[in-house]
């Protein structure tokens, strides 16, 4: 490595006639976490959620977001991810109507600035509670986006009262301000609530190719295969990235249903059809997910276990924003895991060393 780049990759030479010792770490590209909710992290939950709607209802209560500790909790989340091998992360920050909750970008923006030397953090304005269909709130969002307070616009239109209008408003804001889009979409198993077709029409009509990510896409697991492949081909043609969150999607859907559909987007089918797929941690110890871990290797393990993502290159690529292996000439952002194989790393989740531009920025055991 030199000047922050990987200059060459070659076998280590034997020294003084002795054989090269067995490697102690598995080297791979550093992780890029595509989907977090840092303003909610570590608030805790009185019990596991019974459904997505149940989690939303619990999260809307005062204890679902504690303003006084938001910065501390967000720093803890990003620092944990850094220690676990991530050098990039994207956080969805709750963006409510002003009469419901105070803006959260000030706190999250401060954390982003504090950590910029060790981690690249993108913030998504996660517009909820019909924010995107309220004229005054939309104008406020446009101002925040234009000033660079957020790097992307997003929302959860399936849970707005006018879903199609919310999608249109989101895409129009992206056109006006130049930011990209990351939308929670079809986070449901009800085919009657499918929004992806409409969203794809909006992406195409507004010429947003390559600038949009779809998160969750749970409904793709419940549609007929032919329809799913047709949607996947449309996504691939428009350069859509799908962010899949195995942990929360497995938790939040089909509670106590006999022979449940597990709400996991069909990862291999999407990749086969040319869609870029990324794997995300999502919620950490809050009303949506009661587990306090924030480890990309755990997400990879679940994708391999529940999503049959057996191909090593596909799995590493999905954890590292499209980097399936280390290559000379690329930036020296590395994760060194104390393991001999990827399966060993995924199942044991051992200690690791995180490097950014050739410099160690975190190390230790998980």
Secondary structure as GFF3:
##gff-version 3
##sequence-region A 1 366
A	DSSP	beta_strand	26	29	.	.	.	ID=ss1
A	DSSP	beta_strand	31	36	.	.	.	ID=ss2
A	DSSP	alpha_helix	52	59	.	.	.	ID=ss3
A	DSSP	three_ten_helix	62	64	.	.	.	ID=ss4
A	DSSP	three_ten_helix	67	69	.	.	.	ID=ss5
A	DSSP	alpha_helix	70	83	.	.	.	ID=ss6
A	DSSP	beta_strand	86	95	.	.	.	ID=ss7
A	DSSP	alpha_helix	105	114	.	.	.	ID=ss8
A	DSSP	beta_strand	120	127	.	.	.	ID=ss9
A	DSSP	three_ten_helix	131	133	.	.	.	ID=ss10
A	DSSP	alpha_helix	135	146	.	.	.	ID=ss11
A	DSSP	beta_strand	152	155	.	.	.	ID=ss12
A	DSSP	three_ten_helix	157	159	.	.	.	ID=ss13
A	DSSP	alpha_helix	163	177	.	.	.	ID=ss14
A	DSSP	beta_strand	180	185	.	.	.	ID=ss15
A	DSSP	three_ten_helix	191	193	.	.	.	ID=ss16
A	DSSP	alpha_helix	196	205	.	.	.	ID=ss17
A	DSSP	beta_strand	212	216	.	.	.	ID=ss18
A	DSSP	three_ten_helix	218	221	.	.	.	ID=ss19
A	DSSP	alpha_helix	225	237	.	.	.	ID=ss20
A	DSSP	beta_strand	241	244	.	.	.	ID=ss21
A	DSSP	alpha_helix	246	252	.	.	.	ID=ss22
A	DSSP	alpha_helix	267	272	.	.	.	ID=ss23
A	DSSP	beta_strand	276	279	.	.	.	ID=ss24
A	DSSP	alpha_helix	296	307	.	.	.	ID=ss25
A	DSSP	alpha_helix	312	319	.	.	.	ID=ss26
A	DSSP	beta_strand	334	337	.	.	.	ID=ss27
A	DSSP	alpha_helix	342	348	.	.	.	ID=ss28
A	DSSP	beta_strand	352	356	.	.	.	ID=ss29
A	DSSP	beta_strand	359	364	.	.	.	ID=ss30
###
